């Protein structure tokens, strides 16, 4: 259902049976980790032209792993992490 690099990959797939007997598959809820508890790879200072996917590609090696940086910074809105140049953001060690 999800690619192995997805934040949802390791979540259990559950099933709901509706009143009319239909079965609906869904992923269990993902609880965000506490960013300060994630092992730190480095901190990055945001520049004017930075985007989160570019930072993820440069530091983690894969642009679509930006969500790991969001988790490390307790960010619910990814764009806020790069909104202010000069801001420092945490980049965690990559996780599988």
Residue, then its C-alpha position, 0 to 999 in steps of 0.5 A: x500500500x505504501x512505499x517502504x520509505x513512507x512515514x506510513x509504511x510500518x503502520x498496521x493496516x486495519x479493517x472496518x466492516x460497515x453496517x451493510x457488510x462492506x470492508x474498508x481497509x485503513x492505516x492505523x493512526x500515526x503518532x508523531x515522535x518527540x523531535x528532541x528525542x530523535x538522534x540528531x544528524x546535524x542542524x542546518x541554517x535556512x537560507x533565502x532560497x531553501x526548500x525543505x525537499x532541497x534540504x532533505x536531498x542535501x542532508x538525507x540524500x532523498x528529497x521525499x524524506x522531508x517528513x523526517x525533518x518535520x518530525x525532528x522539529x515537531x512541525x505540523x506545517x512543513x513550510x514554516x520550517x523554511x519561512x524565515x532565513x537564518x532559522x536553524x532546523x534539526x535534521x535527524x539521522x535517517x530512519x528506515 
